[in-house]
Amino acid sequence: MDWLIGLAGSIIVAGLAYRKKSLTQSGALAAIVMGTVYYGSGSLIWFGLLLTFFITSTIWSKWNKRKKIRFDHIYEKTGERDAYQVMANGGLGMLLCVCNAIVPHPGWLLSFAGVMATVNADTWATEIGSLSRSMPRSLLTGKRVPAGTSGAISTIGTIATLLGAATIGAAAVICLYIAADPAFSIPYQWGLLLVIGISGAIGGVVGAFTDSYLGATIQAAYHCEKCAANTERTAHCGQPTALVKGFRWMTNDIVNGVSSVVGGVAAWVLGILWL
């Protein structure tokens, strides 16, 4: 029954996102599969954090959308999320959910909180930080760089990072409380719930800054010879672009995936140390 409920709920959510042009067709299909697995093999905490990330990130991506259009030629992917983006953001969490269903352990949940906090913090930082009125600074050199540059950070973007990670941490505590999961029964150590929430939030911040570091160092960056634009795209102005930094295989999706792993591991390490 849980699998059927998960399927039905995922179809509704993904369908609405597709109609609102938040997901492509492939992205909607991936979201349906992912949501079904999350709900069918996990408790409220798993599906709840996924939904928290999806809803909040969608809201921020739509917020002041017109002001962000100028970045469409820079970012590798914008607007509607495709299957690759959906899997890069939630695929690792789905794997952790399945592992927990097979061999239940708080460690899986610790890592999951860190993973989701990472992708949420990174999305908030990108969507909110891109609206900064001042030019961001390179994470490596501290020098001012053009808005949209990979690895650049701003004050408002950093605040968004912290709030995005904290939102997932808070959602983890709330979902565990509501679900009354036997493994985390209330008042089965409120400390355990807080450890998961706080570890997840801190892990998310670590993962998000890892994303920025990778973006500034080894993520692929290209230059358009025709219009002189710096971009993450392999083609621009109808012609191939020239690689000027990083590795071709280090795409934005891979950077997101690697950062999620770092955030998950950081949350797990912190949680184990505190438990």
N, C-alpha and C positions, 0 to 999 in steps of 0.2 A: 504493500500500500504506500509506503514512504517513497518508493521509486516512482509510482504513478503520480503521487502528489507533486514530487519534484519535477517530473516531466511536464505536468500541466502548468505548474507555476512558472517554470522556465520558458515554456512556449509563450505564455502571456507577457512576461517581462521582456523577453527577446523580441517578441512581435511588436510591442509598443516602441522599443528602442529602434527597431528597423523602420517603423513608420515615421519616427522622429528624426531619422537619418543619423542616429548615433552609432548604428552598426550597419555594415554591408551585409549582403546575403550570406557570405561565408562566415562573417563575424557572428551573425544571428544563429546560424547552425552550430557553430562552436560553442556559443553561449548556452544553447539549449542542452547540448551534451554535458557541458561543464556543470551547469546548474543542477541537472538531474543527478549526476554523480555526487555532487556536494550534498544534496539533500538526502539522497537515497542511502549513502554510506556514512553520513555524518549526522550529528545533532544540530541544533539551532546555531551553535557557535560557528560552525563551518559555513553554512549557508548565509548566516547573518552577516558575517564579516565580508563575504563576497558581495552581498547585496549592498552593504554600507559603502564599500569601495565603488561599486558600479554607479550607484545613485549619486553620491557626492561628486565623483569625478565627472559624471555626465553634466551635472548642474554647472560646475565650474567651466567645463569646456564650452558650454553654450553661453555663459555669462560674458557680456560685451564681445560677442563673437565678431562683430564688424571691425573692432579695433585690432583683432588678431589676424585678420585676413592678410596683412602685410607679411606674416611669417609663413604663409602657405608655400612660398617658393623656396623657403630655407629648410624647413623640417622635412624629414624623409617621408613622414606620414602625418596627415592632419585630418580633422573632421571625423568621418565615419571609421570606426575600428574594424579591421578585417580579422580573419581567423588567426593570423600570425600574431597580431597584437593581443587578441583575447587570450591566446595560449601563453604568450610571453608574460602577461600580467597575472593569469590565474592557473596556468598549467602546473606549476610547481606546487601550489597550494592543493590542487586536486590530487596530486600524487601523495602528498602528506596525509590528506584525508583518507585515501584508500589504505595507506599503511597503518593509520590509526584504527581503521575498521578491522584490519587483519590482526594487528598486535597492538591493542590499546596501551597508550603510555602518554603521560603529560608532556613529554619531550616533543612529540609530534605537534601538539597544540602550541607549545612555546614557539617552535620554528614557524608554524603557520601564521601566528600573530605577527611575527617579525617580517615575514614575506608580504603579507597584505598591508602592513604599515609602510613598508618600503614603496610598494607600487602606488599607494594612496598619497604618500608624502611627495613622491616624485611627480605625480600627476598634478597635485595642487600647486607645487612649486612652478611647474611649467605654465599652467593655465593662469595662475595669479601673478607669478613673477614677470610674465611677458608684458604685463600692463604697467610695469614700473616706469615712472616718469624720468628716472635717472638711468644712465647707462650702467649695465652690470659690470662686475669685475671678474677677471679670470681667476679661477680657483688656484691656479699654479703661480701666476706672477703678481696677482693683485692689481694689474693694470686695467683700465677701462677698455671694454671691448664692445662691439656692436650688439644690440639686443638680438637674441636668437642664437648666439654663438654657443656651441656645445661646450659644457664645462664652465659656463659663466654663472655667477650667483649675484643676487641683489638682496637688499635688506628685506623688501617685501616678500621675495621668493623664499628667503630663509625662514621668515616667520610662517609662511604658508607650509613649508616643510615640517616645522615643529607641530603646527596645528593639525596637519594631515595625519601625521604619525600618532599624535595624541588622540585623535578621533577614533582610530582603529583600536588603540589601547582601551579607551573608555567603552567602546562597543563590545569588546571582548568580555569585559567585566559584566556589563549589562546582560549580554546574551547568556553567559554562564549562569547568572543569577536567575533569569527568566526560565531557562531550560531545566533548571534543577537536575542537571546531569548527575546520575548516581556516582560518577567518578569525581564530581566536584560538588557534592550535595551541600546545601546551605543548612547550618553554618559550618560546613566542612572546611574549616580554615579559610577565613576571609583572606588571610595572608596569601594563600595559594592563588586566589583570583587576582589579587592586586599584583602579585609577582608576574603573572601571565600578562596582565595589562601593561604594567610598567616596562617589563622586559621587551614586550612586543613594540611598544612605542619607541624605546631607545634603539632597538634593533632596526626599526624603520628609518630613524634618522641616520644611523650608520650606513644603511643600504642606500639611502637617497644621496648622501654625499659621495658614496662610492660610485654611484651613477654619474655624478658630476665629474668626478676625477677621471673615470674612464672616458667620458665624453671629451674631456680636455686633453687626453693623452693618446689613446689608441683607437677611439671610434673613428670610422671613416669620415673624412671631410673632403669635399670636392670644390672645384672652382670652374665657373662657366666662362669660357674664353670670349663668348659673344657679348655678354652684358656685364662681365666682371663680378658677378654675384658669387658669394661663398654659400655653399649649400650642402645638405646631406644627401641630395639626390644624385643618382648616377647619370641622369639626363636633365638638361635644362635648355630652354629656348629651342627645343626641337633637335638638340644635338647632344652627344655624349659629353660629360664633364671630365675634368682631369683630377685625379686623386692628388691631394696636397698634404694629407695628414692621415695617420692611422693605417689600418688594414681594411681591405675591401670587405672581408668577411665579418668584420666587427660592425654590424649594423645596429641601428637603434634598438631593435627587438632583442638582439643578443645582449646588448648592454643592459637592457631592462632585466633579462633573465639572470645574468651574472650578478647584478646588484641585488636581486631578490634572494639569491642563494646566500650572499654575504649578510643581508639583513636577517634571514632566517637563522643562520649559524650564530650571529651575534646575540639574537634573542635567546636562543637555546643555551649558549654559554652563560649569559647573565642569569637566566632562570635557574640553571643547575647550581650556580654559585650561591644563589640566594635561598634555594630550597633546603 
